């Protein structure tokens, strides 16, 4: 009888081991997300990653000046459409001394560039909409073979940081004439 119990115990142990091994497969990625475990940029907060990039210093400075950098570092997940430094300079927001807008106006402008939740725009359909933190509706489009968001082309997608994703755009997002929020 004890031999039978030992054999049953051995079979149970082997079965449990096989079940554990079968469940130890590679994780399946959800559509629209990359394997974040292997991305060293996840060690960065949003401001650090913007500064590390090299052409997003103005965005980092403006987020810091308005307190939105702290908000992004503490929020659950976000998508940031970050105009390049040259986009800010061309828009007239940035000069060599920093912001030329009042803090409230600058914060309102920047909120147009933030969407709650991680979004990869290249996987979105043309005409699909996203709602910015400002309440503005941003429309995904396509022009000259590039994905667009609002009035800007996405020139670099998918810079992942601790709790969000940043897409570099070539223009500052402005509401269309006659635009209403939400």
N, C-alpha and C positions, 0 to 999 in steps of 0.2 A: 504494500500500500504506500509506504513512504517513497518508493521508487517512482510510482505513478505521480505522486504529488510533486516530486522534484522535476520530473519531465514536464508536467504542466507548468510549473514555475518557470522553467527554462524557456518553454514555448512562449509564455506571456512576456518574459523579458525580451526575447528576440523580436516578438511582434511589436512591442513598445518602441524598441530601438529602430525598427524599420519605419514605423509611423513618424517618429521624430525626424529621421533622415529625409523622409518624403516631404515633410513640411519645411525643410531647411533649403528650399529652392531660392533662386534669385528673386528679389521682389519684382513684381510686375509694375511697370510705370503706368500712371494714369495719362490719358491723352492730354496734351497741352502742358505737361510738366516734365522736367528733366530730372535725372538722378542727382539729387542735391547733395547726397552724402560724399560724392567725390569732388565737389566744387570748392576749392580753397577760398573763393570770394565770399563764402558764407560766414567766414570769420569776421567780415567787415560789417560795420553799421553803414547806413545809407550815406552819411556825410563822408566817412572814410573812403568808401568805394568811389564816390563822385570825385573826390580829390585825387585818388589813386589813378583814375582814368586818364587825366591829363588835359581833357578839353571840356570838362564839366565843373570847373572851379567856381564860375559865377553862380551856377545853380546851388552848389554847396554853400557858398557865402550867403545867398539870398534865403535859403531854407534856414540857415543858422540865425540870420538877422530877425526873421519873423517867428522863430520858435517852432516852425513846422518840421525842422530836422529832429527835434526831440520828440515831436508827435509821431513821426514815422518810425523812429527807433523804438517807440513803446507800443505801436499798434500791432495788431495780430498779423495782418498780411496786406500788402499794398502793391500797386503798380504805379511807377513814376515815369511820366513822359518828360525826359530831361532835355531841354534845348541846349545845344552846344554853346560854348562861349561866344562863337561868332554869330549865332542866332540871336543871342541877347544883345550883342553890340549892334547888330543890324536893326534890331527893334527899337533901340534907343533907351533900353532899361539900364544897361550897364555902361559905366565909363571907368576910367583908370582908378577912380576913388570909390567905386562901389555903386550902390543903388542911387537912381535919380527919382524914384517914386517914393511917395510917403509909405510908411510901414503898412498901413491898412490896405492901401492900393496894391502894394507888392504882395501881401498875403493873399488877397483876393485873386490876383493874377496867378500865383503859384498853385492855389487850390484847384485851378482849372486843369492842372497837370497831374493830379493825384486821383487814382481810382482805388477804392477799397477792394482787396482781393488780388491774387496774382493772375495776370492775364498775358498770354502770348498772342500778340496782335496778328502775327503771320498765320495763325491758325483760326482766326476769326473770319467770318464771311463778309464780303463787301456789303455795306449797308447796315451791318450790325451796329448797335449802339452800346456805349458805356456811359455810366453816370459818374461824373467827376465829383470830388469832395465839395466843390463849389455849388453843385446842383446842376451844372451845365451838362448837356448831352453831347458826347463826343461820338462822331460817326467814323467807322472804319471804312476806308476807301482804297482805291488803287489809281495810280497815275504814273504813266511812263514806266511801267513795270515795277513800281515801288508801292509798298503798302503805305497808306496814309492814315493819319488820325487827325481829324479836323482839317486844318489848313497846313499841316506839316507832314513831311515824308519821314518815315522811320528809316534812319540811316545805320543804326546798329541796334540789334534786339537781344534781349536776354542777359543782361548783366545782373546776376543773382547776388543778393546780400542776405544778411541774417533772416529777415522776415519779409523780403519783397523782391521785386524784379524791376529793373530800370531799362527803359528803351530810350536811346538817344534819337532826338528829332532835330530837323534842320530849321525849325521856326518856333517862335513863341506862339502858343495856342491862344487865339483870340476868338470871341464869339462872332458869329456871322451877323451882318446887319439885320436888325429886326428880330434877333434871336431872343427867345424866352427860355428861362430855366425850366428843367425837368419836363 
